[in-house]
């Protein structure tokens, strides 16, 4: 009877390990949108818009960028496919998670964002 009990316990442990591994391997994927906007003073502002890769509607992405531009007092500047392009997909990083869950996106400031 003991060998059967050991096998059952081993199977239960393996199943729990397998489920844990599955959860850690299904992290949210984030699309990175490389964005260059000409500011009111003529300099080029470079930032990345990070959003869940499941968002396929570019107008949603552009609106995220426009919200960000408004926070930088650049709300009248154009943000279209000319200024903002899909770049690549990354795995969600902990430092982005809270803001993405709250706002739907995260901005990485690269150049001339102040």
N, C-alpha and C positions, 0 to 999 in steps of 0.2 A: 504493500500500500504506500509506503514511503516514497519509492521512486516516482509513482504517479503524482503524488502531491508535489514533489519537486518540479516535475514537468509542468504541472498546472501553474505553480508559482512563477516559474521561468517564463511561461507564455504570458501571464498577466503583466509581469515586469516589462517584457518586450513590447507588448501592446501599448503600455503607458509611455515607453521611450519613443516608440514609433509615432504616437500622436503628438508628443512634445516636439519631435523633430519636424513633423509636418507643420505645426504652428509657427515655428521659427523660420521655416523656409517659405512661408507665404506672406512675407512682409509686403507692405504696400509699395508699389512701384510709382516713381515720381517722374513726370516729364519735365525736362528743362527746356525753357524757351529763352533763347539768347536775344536780348533786346538792346537796341541802340536808338536813343531818342535825342533829337536836337533840342537843347534847352532854349529858353527865351533869350539867353545871352549869347547864343550861337555855339556854345561848347556841346560836345557829345556826351550824353549820359549813358553809361553802359551798366545794365543790370540783368539778372536772370530771374525769370518768373518760374517758380516751382509749383506744380499742381499735380494731383493724381493723374496718372496716365490714362485713366478711364474717361477723362474729359476730352472729347474729340471736337467739340464746338469751339472754333477759334475765337468767336465773338466773346465767349466766356473768358478765355485767356486774356484777350485784349482789354476787357473790362477790369480784370484784376490789375493789369498794368496801368490802366487809367486811374483806378483808385489809388494806386501807389503814386502816380504822377501828381495827383491832387494833393496828397500828403506832403509833397515836395514843392508845392506851389507852381507846378508845371502843367496844370490841368488843360490848358488850351493847346498843348502840343499834340501833333498827330501820333497815333499808335495803330499801325495797320500791319499787314503782312510784309510791307517794305521795312518796317522797323523791328518786327518781332517774328522770329522763326523758330520752329521746333529744332532742337539740337540733339538731344539724346535722352535715354531713360536711366534713372538711378534707383537704388533701393532707398526707401525712406530712412533718414538719419534722425536720431532722437532730438537733436536741436531744432529740427523743422516741425516735428510732429504736433506740438501744441498749437502753433499758429495755423497750420494746415487744417487741423480739426476745427478751430474756431472760425477762420476766415475763408478756408478753401484753398489758400495759396500761401507761399512764403517767397520773399524777395531776398536775393543775394545781391548786395550792392558791389559793383566792380570798379567803376570809374566815374568821377565827377557827379556823384549822387548827393552831395551836400551843397 
